[in-house]
């Protein structure tokens, strides 16, 4: 697990000459929040999400756009994703 502060800058240098020699680089990234986190919009966040949710500054971070994954996923959030309403 890699954890970084939102004010940090991170960078990955590409392959020398820009040629990965047929190799693909795969990355999985994400952010986690505690269960009582509040939405911090563009005026407060250093960078902001690009989703089309309707959360406002200070709203509880409860939305299919910010899915619950632990201890188990939420059936309503799974349904939204299956219907293509999130993304």
PyMOL Python script that loads the backbone (N, CA, C, O; Angstrom):
from pymol import cmd

cmd.read_pdbstr("""\
ATOM      1  N   UNK A   1       0.838  -1.166   0.000  1.00  0.00           N
ATOM      2  CA  UNK A   1       0.000   0.000   0.000  1.00  0.00           C
ATOM      3  C   UNK A   1       0.888   1.236   0.000  1.00  0.00           C
ATOM      4  O   UNK A   1       1.875   1.310   0.732  1.00  0.00           O
ATOM      5  N   UNK A   2       0.529   2.183  -0.813  1.00  0.00           N
ATOM      6  CA  UNK A   2       1.251   3.439  -0.893  1.00  0.00           C
ATOM      7  C   UNK A   2       0.317   4.542  -0.411  1.00  0.00           C
ATOM      8  O   UNK A   2      -0.807   4.668  -0.897  1.00  0.00           O
ATOM      9  N   UNK A   3       0.777   5.326   0.528  1.00  0.00           N
ATOM     10  CA  UNK A   3      -0.025   6.423   1.072  1.00  0.00           C
ATOM     11  C   UNK A   3       0.773   7.712   0.884  1.00  0.00           C
ATOM     12  O   UNK A   3       1.962   7.763   1.200  1.00  0.00           O
ATOM     13  N   UNK A   4       0.123   8.738   0.376  1.00  0.00           N
ATOM     14  CA  UNK A   4       0.816  10.009   0.200  1.00  0.00           C
ATOM     15  C   UNK A   4      -0.064  11.153   0.685  1.00  0.00           C
ATOM     16  O   UNK A   4      -1.287  11.031   0.763  1.00  0.00           O
ATOM     17  N   UNK A   5       0.576  12.247   1.003  1.00  0.00           N
ATOM     18  CA  UNK A   5      -0.126  13.447   1.417  1.00  0.00           C
ATOM     19  C   UNK A   5      -0.614  14.166   0.157  1.00  0.00           C
ATOM     20  O   UNK A   5       0.112  14.204  -0.837  1.00  0.00           O
ATOM     21  N   UNK A   6      -1.834  14.743   0.168  1.00  0.00           N
ATOM     22  CA  UNK A   6      -2.354  15.383  -1.038  1.00  0.00           C
ATOM     23  C   UNK A   6      -1.543  16.570  -1.532  1.00  0.00           C
ATOM     24  O   UNK A   6      -1.719  16.993  -2.674  1.00  0.00           O
ATOM     25  N   UNK A   7      -0.668  17.115  -0.711  1.00  0.00           N
ATOM     26  CA  UNK A   7       0.162  18.224  -1.180  1.00  0.00           C
ATOM     27  C   UNK A   7       1.480  17.742  -1.793  1.00  0.00           C
ATOM     28  O   UNK A   7       2.284  18.549  -2.260  1.00  0.00           O
ATOM     29  N   UNK A   8       1.692  16.447  -1.786  1.00  0.00           N
ATOM     30  CA  UNK A   8       2.926  15.926  -2.374  1.00  0.00           C
ATOM     31  C   UNK A   8       2.782  15.832  -3.894  1.00  0.00           C
ATOM     32  O   UNK A   8       1.674  15.779  -4.426  1.00  0.00           O
ATOM     33  N   UNK A   9       3.901  15.813  -4.560  1.00  0.00           N
ATOM     34  CA  UNK A   9       3.937  15.659  -6.012  1.00  0.00           C
ATOM     35  C   UNK A   9       4.621  14.331  -6.297  1.00  0.00           C
ATOM     36  O   UNK A   9       5.665  14.025  -5.721  1.00  0.00           O
ATOM     37  N   UNK A  10       4.030  13.547  -7.186  1.00  0.00           N
ATOM     38  CA  UNK A  10       4.657  12.295  -7.553  1.00  0.00           C
ATOM     39  C   UNK A  10       4.715  12.201  -9.067  1.00  0.00           C
ATOM     40  O   UNK A  10       3.881  12.758  -9.780  1.00  0.00           O
ATOM     41  N   UNK A  11       5.713  11.487  -9.534  1.00  0.00           N
ATOM     42  CA  UNK A  11       5.974  11.432 -10.968  1.00  0.00           C
ATOM     43  C   UNK A  11       6.615  10.096 -11.295  1.00  0.00           C
ATOM     44  O   UNK A  11       7.417   9.575 -10.520  1.00  0.00           O
ATOM     45  N   UNK A  12       6.261   9.548 -12.441  1.00  0.00           N
ATOM     46  CA  UNK A  12       6.888   8.325 -12.928  1.00  0.00           C
ATOM     47  C   UNK A  12       7.568   8.663 -14.251  1.00  0.00           C
ATOM     48  O   UNK A  12       6.919   9.115 -15.195  1.00  0.00           O
ATOM     49  N   UNK A  13       8.856   8.445 -14.309  1.00  0.00           N
ATOM     50  CA  UNK A  13       9.568   8.670 -15.563  1.00  0.00           C
ATOM     51  C   UNK A  13       9.249   7.536 -16.528  1.00  0.00           C
ATOM     52  O   UNK A  13       9.184   6.372 -16.133  1.00  0.00           O
ATOM     53  N   UNK A  14       9.057   7.875 -17.763  1.00  0.00           N
ATOM     54  CA  UNK A  14       8.804   6.867 -18.789  1.00  0.00           C
ATOM     55  C   UNK A  14      10.073   6.107 -19.133  1.00  0.00           C
ATOM     56  O   UNK A  14      11.159   6.392 -18.628  1.00  0.00           O
ATOM     57  N   UNK A  15       9.897   5.146 -19.997  1.00  0.00           N
ATOM     58  CA  UNK A  15      11.044   4.356 -20.440  1.00  0.00           C
ATOM     59  C   UNK A  15      12.010   5.249 -21.224  1.00  0.00           C
ATOM     60  O   UNK A  15      11.579   6.211 -21.860  1.00  0.00           O
ATOM     61  N   UNK A  16      13.305   4.945 -21.185  1.00  0.00           N
ATOM     62  CA  UNK A  16      14.267   5.742 -21.954  1.00  0.00           C
ATOM     63  C   UNK A  16      13.847   5.809 -23.429  1.00  0.00           C
ATOM     64  O   UNK A  16      13.557   4.782 -24.043  1.00  0.00           O
ATOM     65  N   UNK A  17      13.817   6.991 -23.976  1.00  0.00           N
ATOM     66  CA  UNK A  17      13.442   7.166 -25.375  1.00  0.00           C
ATOM     67  C   UNK A  17      11.950   6.991 -25.621  1.00  0.00           C
ATOM     68  O   UNK A  17      11.508   7.022 -26.769  1.00  0.00           O
ATOM     69  N   UNK A  18      11.172   6.809 -24.567  1.00  0.00           N
ATOM     70  CA  UNK A  18       9.732   6.642 -24.727  1.00  0.00           C
ATOM     71  C   UNK A  18       9.312   5.275 -25.228  1.00  0.00           C
ATOM     72  O   UNK A  18       8.137   5.074 -25.534  1.00  0.00           O
ATOM     73  N   UNK A  19      10.236   4.326 -25.320  1.00  0.00           N
ATOM     74  CA  UNK A  19       9.930   2.996 -25.842  1.00  0.00           C
ATOM     75  C   UNK A  19       9.876   1.991 -24.691  1.00  0.00           C
ATOM     76  O   UNK A  19      10.887   1.709 -24.048  1.00  0.00           O
ATOM     77  N   UNK A  20       8.694   1.465 -24.448  1.00  0.00           N
ATOM     78  CA  UNK A  20       8.523   0.474 -23.378  1.00  0.00           C
ATOM     79  C   UNK A  20       8.809  -0.938 -23.883  1.00  0.00           C
ATOM     80  O   UNK A  20       8.630  -1.902 -23.139  1.00  0.00           O
ATOM     81  N   UNK A  21       9.243  -1.075 -25.114  1.00  0.00           N
ATOM     82  CA  UNK A  21       9.593  -2.370 -25.719  1.00  0.00           C
ATOM     83  C   UNK A  21       8.456  -3.382 -25.596  1.00  0.00           C
ATOM     84  O   UNK A  21       8.671  -4.539 -25.233  1.00  0.00           O
ATOM     85  N   UNK A  22       7.246  -2.924 -25.905  1.00  0.00           N
ATOM     86  CA  UNK A  22       6.097  -3.814 -25.889  1.00  0.00           C
ATOM     87  C   UNK A  22       5.557  -4.133 -24.511  1.00  0.00           C
ATOM     88  O   UNK A  22       4.572  -4.862 -24.390  1.00  0.00           O
ATOM     89  N   UNK A  23       6.178  -3.605 -23.473  1.00  0.00           N
ATOM     90  CA  UNK A  23       5.698  -3.860 -22.114  1.00  0.00           C
ATOM     91  C   UNK A  23       4.667  -2.824 -21.737  1.00  0.00           C
ATOM     92  O   UNK A  23       4.814  -1.642 -22.046  1.00  0.00           O
ATOM     93  N   UNK A  24       3.623  -3.272 -21.069  1.00  0.00           N
ATOM     94  CA  UNK A  24       2.591  -2.353 -20.613  1.00  0.00           C
ATOM     95  C   UNK A  24       2.777  -2.086 -19.132  1.00  0.00           C
ATOM     96  O   UNK A  24       3.090  -2.988 -18.355  1.00  0.00           O
ATOM     97  N   UNK A  25       2.580  -0.846 -18.762  1.00  0.00           N
ATOM     98  CA  UNK A  25       2.655  -0.467 -17.351  1.00  0.00           C
ATOM     99  C   UNK A  25       1.239  -0.360 -16.825  1.00  0.00           C
ATOM    100  O   UNK A  25       0.433   0.406 -17.354  1.00  0.00           O
ATOM    101  N   UNK A  26       0.935  -1.114 -15.798  1.00  0.00           N
ATOM    102  CA  UNK A  26      -0.401  -1.087 -15.215  1.00  0.00           C
ATOM    103  C   UNK A  26      -0.323  -0.515 -13.815  1.00  0.00           C
ATOM    104  O   UNK A  26       0.573  -0.838 -13.036  1.00  0.00           O
ATOM    105  N   UNK A  27      -1.283   0.343 -13.519  1.00  0.00           N
ATOM    106  CA  UNK A  27      -1.292   1.019 -12.216  1.00  0.00           C
ATOM    107  C   UNK A  27      -2.710   0.974 -11.657  1.00  0.00           C
ATOM    108  O   UNK A  27      -3.683   1.172 -12.385  1.00  0.00           O
ATOM    109  N   UNK A  28      -2.810   0.718 -10.391  1.00  0.00           N
ATOM    110  CA  UNK A  28      -4.077   0.807  -9.694  1.00  0.00           C
ATOM    111  C   UNK A  28      -3.900   1.839  -8.597  1.00  0.00           C
ATOM    112  O   UNK A  28      -3.030   1.707  -7.736  1.00  0.00           O
ATOM    113  N   UNK A  29      -4.719   2.850  -8.635  1.00  0.00           N
ATOM    114  CA  UNK A  29      -4.625   3.900  -7.627  1.00  0.00           C
ATOM    115  C   UNK A  29      -5.977   4.125  -6.988  1.00  0.00           C
ATOM    116  O   UNK A  29      -7.010   3.763  -7.551  1.00  0.00           O
ATOM    117  N   UNK A  30      -5.966   4.706  -5.845  1.00  0.00           N
ATOM    118  CA  UNK A  30      -7.231   4.980  -5.189  1.00  0.00           C
ATOM    119  C   UNK A  30      -7.043   5.841  -3.961  1.00  0.00           C
ATOM    120  O   UNK A  30      -5.923   6.123  -3.534  1.00  0.00           O
ATOM    121  N   UNK A  31      -8.141   6.241  -3.418  1.00  0.00           N
ATOM    122  CA  UNK A  31      -8.158   7.052  -2.210  1.00  0.00           C
ATOM    123  C   UNK A  31      -9.204   6.467  -1.282  1.00  0.00           C
ATOM    124  O   UNK A  31     -10.265   6.033  -1.732  1.00  0.00           O
ATOM    125  N   UNK A  32      -8.920   6.452  -0.014  1.00  0.00           N
ATOM    126  CA  UNK A  32      -9.887   5.943   0.963  1.00  0.00           C
ATOM    127  C   UNK A  32     -10.279   7.074   1.911  1.00  0.00           C
ATOM    128  O   UNK A  32      -9.541   8.042   2.091  1.00  0.00           O
ATOM    129  N   UNK A  33     -11.452   6.927   2.508  1.00  0.00           N
ATOM    130  CA  UNK A  33     -11.937   7.917   3.463  1.00  0.00           C
ATOM    131  C   UNK A  33     -12.592   7.189   4.632  1.00  0.00           C
ATOM    132  O   UNK A  33     -13.099   6.078   4.476  1.00  0.00           O
ATOM    133  N   UNK A  34     -12.578   7.813   5.791  1.00  0.00           N
ATOM    134  CA  UNK A  34     -13.239   7.227   6.954  1.00  0.00           C
ATOM    135  C   UNK A  34     -14.752   7.326   6.774  1.00  0.00           C
ATOM    136  O   UNK A  34     -15.237   8.097   5.946  1.00  0.00           O
ATOM    137  N   UNK A  35     -15.484   6.549   7.547  1.00  0.00           N
ATOM    138  CA  UNK A  35     -16.928   6.438   7.322  1.00  0.00           C
ATOM    139  C   UNK A  35     -17.719   7.713   7.595  1.00  0.00           C
ATOM    140  O   UNK A  35     -18.855   7.820   7.133  1.00  0.00           O
ATOM    141  N   UNK A  36     -17.178   8.670   8.313  1.00  0.00           N
ATOM    142  CA  UNK A  36     -17.919   9.911   8.541  1.00  0.00           C
ATOM    143  C   UNK A  36     -17.302  11.101   7.798  1.00  0.00           C
ATOM    144  O   UNK A  36     -17.473  12.250   8.206  1.00  0.00           O
ATOM    145  N   UNK A  37     -16.582  10.816   6.701  1.00  0.00           N
ATOM    146  CA  UNK A  37     -15.946  11.875   5.914  1.00  0.00           C
ATOM    147  C   UNK A  37     -16.995  12.757   5.249  1.00  0.00           C
ATOM    148  O   UNK A  37     -18.083  12.297   4.903  1.00  0.00           O
ATOM    149  N   UNK A  38     -16.654  14.023   5.076  1.00  0.00           N
ATOM    150  CA  UNK A  38     -17.522  14.985   4.412  1.00  0.00           C
ATOM    151  C   UNK A  38     -16.918  15.383   3.079  1.00  0.00           C
ATOM    152  O   UNK A  38     -15.697  15.425   2.931  1.00  0.00           O
ATOM    153  N   UNK A  39     -17.774  15.677   2.108  1.00  0.00           N
ATOM    154  CA  UNK A  39     -17.316  16.071   0.781  1.00  0.00           C
ATOM    155  C   UNK A  39     -16.657  17.447   0.839  1.00  0.00           C
ATOM    156  O   UNK A  39     -17.216  18.393   1.394  1.00  0.00           O
ATOM    157  N   UNK A  40     -15.487  17.541   0.270  1.00  0.00           N
ATOM    158  CA  UNK A  40     -14.765  18.808   0.166  1.00  0.00           C
ATOM    159  C   UNK A  40     -14.656  19.142  -1.315  1.00  0.00           C
ATOM    160  O   UNK A  40     -13.876  18.514  -2.031  1.00  0.00           O
ATOM    161  N   UNK A  41     -15.405  20.091  -1.772  1.00  0.00           N
ATOM    162  CA  UNK A  41     -15.452  20.429  -3.187  1.00  0.00           C
ATOM    163  C   UNK A  41     -14.274  21.262  -3.645  1.00  0.00           C
ATOM    164  O   UNK A  41     -13.272  21.394  -2.942  1.00  0.00           O
ATOM    165  N   UNK A  42     -14.408  21.816  -4.821  1.00  0.00           N
ATOM    166  CA  UNK A  42     -13.321  22.536  -5.479  1.00  0.00           C
ATOM    167  C   UNK A  42     -12.775  23.701  -4.653  1.00  0.00           C
ATOM    168  O   UNK A  42     -11.597  24.034  -4.783  1.00  0.00           O
ATOM    169  N   UNK A  43     -13.584  24.321  -3.818  1.00  0.00           N
ATOM    170  CA  UNK A  43     -13.100  25.470  -3.053  1.00  0.00           C
ATOM    171  C   UNK A  43     -12.216  25.062  -1.886  1.00  0.00           C
ATOM    172  O   UNK A  43     -11.458  25.887  -1.375  1.00  0.00           O
ATOM    173  N   UNK A  44     -12.294  23.802  -1.450  1.00  0.00           N
ATOM    174  CA  UNK A  44     -11.521  23.355  -0.296  1.00  0.00           C
ATOM    175  C   UNK A  44     -10.443  22.336  -0.671  1.00  0.00           C
ATOM    176  O   UNK A  44      -9.389  22.295  -0.036  1.00  0.00           O
ATOM    177  N   UNK A  45     -10.693  21.524  -1.681  1.00  0.00           N
ATOM    178  CA  UNK A  45      -9.774  20.440  -2.028  1.00  0.00           C
ATOM    179  C   UNK A  45      -8.631  20.966  -2.894  1.00  0.00           C
ATOM    180  O   UNK A  45      -8.794  21.921  -3.653  1.00  0.00           O
ATOM    181  N   UNK A  46      -7.476  20.323  -2.764  1.00  0.00           N
ATOM    182  CA  UNK A  46      -6.332  20.699  -3.593  1.00  0.00           C
ATOM    183  C   UNK A  46      -6.569  20.303  -5.039  1.00  0.00           C
ATOM    184  O   UNK A  46      -6.149  21.005  -5.958  1.00  0.00           O
ATOM    185  N   UNK A  47      -7.220  19.214  -5.233  1.00  0.00           N
ATOM    186  CA  UNK A  47      -7.685  18.804  -6.548  1.00  0.00           C
ATOM    187  C   UNK A  47      -9.050  18.181  -6.307  1.00  0.00           C
ATOM    188  O   UNK A  47      -9.326  17.719  -5.200  1.00  0.00           O
ATOM    189  N   UNK A  48      -9.894  18.157  -7.300  1.00  0.00           N
ATOM    190  CA  UNK A  48     -11.255  17.698  -7.072  1.00  0.00           C
ATOM    191  C   UNK A  48     -11.623  16.618  -8.068  1.00  0.00           C
ATOM    192  O   UNK A  48     -11.026  16.511  -9.139  1.00  0.00           O
ATOM    193  N   UNK A  49     -12.610  15.819  -7.701  1.00  0.00           N
ATOM    194  CA  UNK A  49     -13.067  14.759  -8.581  1.00  0.00           C
ATOM    195  C   UNK A  49     -13.733  15.358  -9.809  1.00  0.00           C
ATOM    196  O   UNK A  49     -14.053  16.546  -9.845  1.00  0.00           O
ATOM    197  N   UNK A  50     -13.932  14.527 -10.798  1.00  0.00           N
ATOM    198  CA  UNK A  50     -14.545  14.991 -12.038  1.00  0.00           C
ATOM    199  C   UNK A  50     -15.871  14.272 -12.286  1.00  0.00           C
ATOM    200  O   UNK A  50     -16.360  14.246 -13.416  1.00  0.00           O
ATOM    201  N   UNK A  51     -16.451  13.693 -11.244  1.00  0.00           N
ATOM    202  CA  UNK A  51     -17.709  12.969 -11.374  1.00  0.00           C
ATOM    203  C   UNK A  51     -18.899  13.898 -11.528  1.00  0.00           C
ATOM    204  O   UNK A  51     -18.800  15.103 -11.298  1.00  0.00           O
ATOM    205  N   UNK A  52     -20.019  13.322 -11.921  1.00  0.00           N
ATOM    206  CA  UNK A  52     -21.230  14.121 -12.109  1.00  0.00           C
ATOM    207  C   UNK A  52     -22.218  13.897 -10.960  1.00  0.00           C
ATOM    208  O   UNK A  52     -23.430  13.892 -11.172  1.00  0.00           O
ATOM    209  N   UNK A  53     -21.705  13.716  -9.765  1.00  0.00           N
ATOM    210  CA  UNK A  53     -22.553  13.548  -8.589  1.00  0.00           C
ATOM    211  C   UNK A  53     -23.161  14.892  -8.200  1.00  0.00           C
ATOM    212  O   UNK A  53     -22.811  15.929  -8.763  1.00  0.00           O
ATOM    213  N   UNK A  54     -24.070  14.860  -7.239  1.00  0.00           N
ATOM    214  CA  UNK A  54     -24.708  16.113  -6.815  1.00  0.00           C
ATOM    215  C   UNK A  54     -24.338  16.498  -5.384  1.00  0.00           C
ATOM    216  O   UNK A  54     -25.076  17.240  -4.736  1.00  0.00           O
ATOM    217  N   UNK A  55     -23.210  16.006  -4.887  1.00  0.00           N
ATOM    218  CA  UNK A  55     -22.781  16.355  -3.535  1.00  0.00           C
ATOM    219  C   UNK A  55     -22.359  17.817  -3.470  1.00  0.00           C
ATOM    220  O   UNK A  55     -21.771  18.355  -4.408  1.00  0.00           O
ATOM    221  N   UNK A  56     -22.669  18.435  -2.356  1.00  0.00           N
ATOM    222  CA  UNK A  56     -22.292  19.836  -2.102  1.00  0.00           C
ATOM    223  C   UNK A  56     -21.283  19.887  -0.960  1.00  0.00           C
ATOM    224  O   UNK A  56     -21.139  18.928  -0.200  1.00  0.00           O
ATOM    225  N   UNK A  57     -20.600  20.994  -0.849  1.00  0.00           N
ATOM    226  CA  UNK A  57     -19.618  21.206   0.204  1.00  0.00           C
ATOM    227  C   UNK A  57     -20.187  20.808   1.568  1.00  0.00           C
ATOM    228  O   UNK A  57     -21.242  21.306   1.962  1.00  0.00           O
ATOM    229  N   UNK A  58     -19.503  19.918   2.293  1.00  0.00           N
ATOM    230  CA  UNK A  58     -19.907  19.518   3.630  1.00  0.00           C
ATOM    231  C   UNK A  58     -20.895  18.365   3.696  1.00  0.00           C
ATOM    232  O   UNK A  58     -21.211  17.899   4.790  1.00  0.00           O
ATOM    233  N   UNK A  59     -21.405  17.881   2.537  1.00  0.00           N
ATOM    234  CA  UNK A  59     -22.308  16.729   2.545  1.00  0.00           C
ATOM    235  C   UNK A  59     -21.560  15.482   3.003  1.00  0.00           C
ATOM    236  O   UNK A  59     -20.356  15.366   2.774  1.00  0.00           O
ATOM    237  N   UNK A  60     -22.264  14.545   3.649  1.00  0.00           N
ATOM    238  CA  UNK A  60     -21.630  13.252   3.953  1.00  0.00           C
ATOM    239  C   UNK A  60     -21.164  12.595   2.654  1.00  0.00           C
ATOM    240  O   UNK A  60     -21.853  12.667   1.636  1.00  0.00           O
ATOM    241  N   UNK A  61     -20.026  11.972   2.688  1.00  0.00           N
ATOM    242  CA  UNK A  61     -19.452  11.342   1.493  1.00  0.00           C
ATOM    243  C   UNK A  61     -20.131   9.993   1.263  1.00  0.00           C
ATOM    244  O   UNK A  61     -19.505   8.939   1.376  1.00  0.00           O
ATOM    245  N   UNK A  62     -21.402  10.047   0.945  1.00  0.00           N
ATOM    246  CA  UNK A  62     -22.214   8.851   0.715  1.00  0.00           C
ATOM    247  C   UNK A  62     -22.833   8.986  -0.662  1.00  0.00           C
ATOM    248  O   UNK A  62     -23.753   9.780  -0.861  1.00  0.00           O
ATOM    249  N   UNK A  63     -22.328   8.210  -1.616  1.00  0.00           N
ATOM    250  CA  UNK A  63     -22.790   8.284  -2.991  1.00  0.00           C
ATOM    251  C   UNK A  63     -22.194   7.101  -3.750  1.00  0.00           C
ATOM    252  O   UNK A  63     -21.097   6.656  -3.413  1.00  0.00           O
ATOM    253  N   UNK A  64     -22.887   6.579  -4.766  1.00  0.00           N
ATOM    254  CA  UNK A  64     -22.292   5.535  -5.593  1.00  0.00           C
ATOM    255  C   UNK A  64     -20.998   5.987  -6.281  1.00  0.00           C
ATOM    256  O   UNK A  64     -20.202   5.157  -6.722  1.00  0.00           O
ATOM    257  N   UNK A  65     -20.794   7.303  -6.371  1.00  0.00           N
ATOM    258  CA  UNK A  65     -19.552   7.816  -6.956  1.00  0.00           C
ATOM    259  C   UNK A  65     -18.373   7.667  -5.993  1.00  0.00           C
ATOM    260  O   UNK A  65     -17.217   7.769  -6.403  1.00  0.00           O
ATOM    261  N   UNK A  66     -18.663   7.428  -4.732  1.00  0.00           N
ATOM    262  CA  UNK A  66     -17.648   7.194  -3.698  1.00  0.00           C
ATOM    263  C   UNK A  66     -18.039   5.904  -2.974  1.00  0.00           C
ATOM    264  O   UNK A  66     -18.505   5.955  -1.835  1.00  0.00           O
ATOM    265  N   UNK A  67     -17.856   4.751  -3.621  1.00  0.00           N
ATOM    266  CA  UNK A  67     -18.432   3.499  -3.125  1.00  0.00           C
ATOM    267  C   UNK A  67     -17.845   3.000  -1.808  1.00  0.00           C
ATOM    268  O   UNK A  67     -16.675   3.211  -1.491  1.00  0.00           O
ATOM    269  N   UNK A  68     -18.707   2.335  -1.067  1.00  0.00           N
ATOM    270  CA  UNK A  68     -18.288   1.628   0.144  1.00  0.00           C
ATOM    271  C   UNK A  68     -17.707   0.291  -0.308  1.00  0.00           C
ATOM    272  O   UNK A  68     -18.349  -0.436  -1.066  1.00  0.00           O
ATOM    273  N   UNK A  69     -16.518  -0.037   0.142  1.00  0.00           N
ATOM    274  CA  UNK A  69     -15.926  -1.323  -0.237  1.00  0.00           C
ATOM    275  C   UNK A  69     -15.609  -2.197   0.971  1.00  0.00           C
ATOM    276  O   UNK A  69     -15.334  -3.386   0.812  1.00  0.00           O
ATOM    277  N   UNK A  70     -15.643  -1.627   2.176  1.00  0.00           N
ATOM    278  CA  UNK A  70     -15.316  -2.393   3.371  1.00  0.00           C
ATOM    279  C   UNK A  70     -16.269  -2.004   4.487  1.00  0.00           C
ATOM    280  O   UNK A  70     -16.519  -0.809   4.642  1.00  0.00           O
ATOM    281  N   UNK A  71     -16.808  -2.895   5.259  1.00  0.00           N
ATOM    282  CA  UNK A  71     -16.555  -4.342   5.261  1.00  0.00           C
ATOM    283  C   UNK A  71     -17.264  -5.079   4.140  1.00  0.00           C
ATOM    284  O   UNK A  71     -16.926  -6.228   3.855  1.00  0.00           O
ATOM    285  N   UNK A  72     -18.251  -4.442   3.489  1.00  0.00           N
ATOM    286  CA  UNK A  72     -18.876  -5.046   2.309  1.00  0.00           C
ATOM    287  C   UNK A  72     -19.453  -3.930   1.461  1.00  0.00           C
ATOM    288  O   UNK A  72     -19.757  -2.846   1.959  1.00  0.00           O
ATOM    289  N   UNK A  73     -19.602  -4.209   0.169  1.00  0.00           N
ATOM    290  CA  UNK A  73     -20.135  -3.181  -0.730  1.00  0.00           C
ATOM    291  C   UNK A  73     -21.630  -2.999  -0.497  1.00  0.00           C
ATOM    292  O   UNK A  73     -22.285  -3.839   0.120  1.00  0.00           O
ATOM    293  N   UNK A  74     -22.151  -1.896  -0.999  1.00  0.00           N
ATOM    294  CA  UNK A  74     -23.556  -1.536  -0.826  1.00  0.00           C
ATOM    295  C   UNK A  74     -24.336  -1.989  -2.066  1.00  0.00           C
ATOM    296  O   UNK A  74     -23.953  -1.643  -3.183  1.00  0.00           O
ATOM    297  N   UNK A  75     -25.421  -2.754  -1.893  1.00  0.00           N
ATOM    298  CA  UNK A  75     -26.195  -3.246  -3.047  1.00  0.00           C
ATOM    299  C   UNK A  75     -26.710  -2.128  -3.962  1.00  0.00           C
ATOM    300  O   UNK A  75     -26.707  -2.282  -5.183  1.00  0.00           O
ATOM    301  N   UNK A  76     -27.146  -1.016  -3.387  1.00  0.00           N
ATOM    302  CA  UNK A  76     -27.641   0.105  -4.204  1.00  0.00           C
ATOM    303  C   UNK A  76     -26.515   0.696  -5.055  1.00  0.00           C
ATOM    304  O   UNK A  76     -26.731   1.033  -6.219  1.00  0.00           O
ATOM    305  N   UNK A  77     -25.328   0.822  -4.486  1.00  0.00           N
ATOM    306  CA  UNK A  77     -24.186   1.328  -5.255  1.00  0.00           C
ATOM    307  C   UNK A  77     -23.830   0.356  -6.374  1.00  0.00           C
ATOM    308  O   UNK A  77     -23.528   0.785  -7.488  1.00  0.00           O
ATOM    309  N   UNK A  78     -23.861  -0.944  -6.095  1.00  0.00           N
ATOM    310  CA  UNK A  78     -23.584  -1.947  -7.138  1.00  0.00           C
ATOM    311  C   UNK A  78     -24.606  -1.844  -8.264  1.00  0.00           C
ATOM    312  O   UNK A  78     -24.247  -1.972  -9.435  1.00  0.00           O
ATOM    313  N   UNK A  79     -25.870  -1.614  -7.930  1.00  0.00           N
ATOM    314  CA  UNK A  79     -26.913  -1.493  -8.947  1.00  0.00           C
ATOM    315  C   UNK A  79     -26.663  -0.282  -9.852  1.00  0.00           C
ATOM    316  O   UNK A  79     -26.797  -0.375 -11.073  1.00  0.00           O
ATOM    317  N   UNK A  80     -26.301   0.850  -9.249  1.00  0.00           N
ATOM    318  CA  UNK A  80     -25.988   2.050 -10.043  1.00  0.00           C
ATOM    319  C   UNK A  80     -24.871   1.755 -11.038  1.00  0.00           C
ATOM    320  O   UNK A  80     -24.972   2.123 -12.208  1.00  0.00           O
ATOM    321  N   UNK A  81     -23.807   1.094 -10.582  1.00  0.00           N
ATOM    322  CA  UNK A  81     -22.687   0.780 -11.473  1.00  0.00           C
ATOM    323  C   UNK A  81     -23.133  -0.173 -12.574  1.00  0.00           C
ATOM    324  O   UNK A  81     -22.762   0.012 -13.733  1.00  0.00           O
ATOM    325  N   UNK A  82     -23.928  -1.195 -12.233  1.00  0.00           N
ATOM    326  CA  UNK A  82     -24.409  -2.157 -13.231  1.00  0.00           C
ATOM    327  C   UNK A  82     -25.268  -1.474 -14.291  1.00  0.00           C
ATOM    328  O   UNK A  82     -25.262  -1.889 -15.450  1.00  0.00           O
ATOM    329  N   UNK A  83     -26.002  -0.438 -13.911  1.00  0.00           N
ATOM    330  CA  UNK A  83     -26.855   0.302 -14.844  1.00  0.00           C
ATOM    331  C   UNK A  83     -26.082   1.365 -15.622  1.00  0.00           C
ATOM    332  O   UNK A  83     -26.655   2.041 -16.476  1.00  0.00           O
ATOM    333  N   UNK A  84     -24.799   1.519 -15.338  1.00  0.00           N
ATOM    334  CA  UNK A  84     -23.976   2.506 -16.049  1.00  0.00           C
ATOM    335  C   UNK A  84     -24.225   3.934 -15.613  1.00  0.00           C
ATOM    336  O   UNK A  84     -23.912   4.866 -16.354  1.00  0.00           O
ATOM    337  N   UNK A  85     -24.783   4.130 -14.421  1.00  0.00           N
ATOM    338  CA  UNK A  85     -25.085   5.473 -13.936  1.00  0.00           C
ATOM    339  C   UNK A  85     -23.901   6.128 -13.228  1.00  0.00           C
ATOM    340  O   UNK A  85     -23.978   7.297 -12.848  1.00  0.00           O
ATOM    341  N   UNK A  86     -22.822   5.396 -13.051  1.00  0.00           N
ATOM    342  CA  UNK A  86     -21.623   5.921 -12.389  1.00  0.00           C
ATOM    343  C   UNK A  86     -20.452   5.757 -13.357  1.00  0.00           C
ATOM    344  O   UNK A  86     -20.293   4.710 -13.983  1.00  0.00           O
ATOM    345  N   UNK A  87     -19.653   6.787 -13.467  1.00  0.00           N
ATOM    346  CA  UNK A  87     -18.467   6.648 -14.314  1.00  0.00           C
ATOM    347  C   UNK A  87     -18.123   7.904 -15.029  1.00  0.00           C
ATOM    348  O   UNK A  87     -17.148   7.939 -15.780  1.00  0.00           O
TER     349      UNK A  87
END
""", "prot")
cmd.dss("prot")
cmd.show_as("cartoon", "prot")
cmd.util.cbc("prot")
cmd.orient("prot")
